[in-house]
Amino acid sequence: MILNLQMDERKAESYSSNAQKIRIITDDWVNNNMFCLYCGNRYILHFENNRPFVGIYCQSCK
């Protein structure tokens, strides 16, 4: 599996805050490219925002 390291800055053009821009751009990248590094599962669960430490979770291997 090839990992795409390009992030689409256009997704955040309508935001003025740099923190918001980074969140929008990285959330979009994770939704489109992330997979479980342990088992390779393509379907990763995303937790709600502002959760301490963990943002994604693999339901396959936990």
URGIFEN-V30813 format. One record per run of one state. SS is the DSSP state (2 for helix, 1 for strand, 0 for the rest). FROM is the first residue (numbers start at 1). TO is the last residue. Records with the same first field share a line. If there is no record, write none. Layout:
SS->FROM-TO / FROM-TO
//
This chain:
0->1-8 / 13-17 / 34-43 / 47-55 / 59-62
2->9-12 / 18-33
1->44-46 / 56-58
//
